[in-house]
Amino acid sequence: MASRSKSNKPRSNLFLSIAGALFGVQSSQRHAQDFASQSPLPYIIGGIVGVVLFVLLLWLLVSLVLG
C-alpha cells in the first residue's frame, strides 16, 4: 500500500502543476520543482490534454446554452 501512495504522489503533483499553470496561479516553488524534473514530456502531454479538455468543455457549454 505504501508503494501505491508513493507512485500516486508524482501524478498528483503533475496534475496540480498543470492545473496551476493553466489557471495562472502556480507558485514559484512549484514552478522551480517542475523545471528541476527529469523530463518535460509529461508536462507537455498534460498541458495539451488539459487545453483540449477545456476547449471541449467550452464547446459543450455553448452548445447547451444555444441549443
GINORSUL-V680147 format. One line per field, one symbol per residue. burial: + if it has 24 or more other C-alpha atoms within 12 Angstrom, else -. A space follows every 50 residues. Layout:
BEGIN
burial->???
END
This chain:
BEGIN
burial->-------------++++++++------------+--------+--++--+ -----------------
END
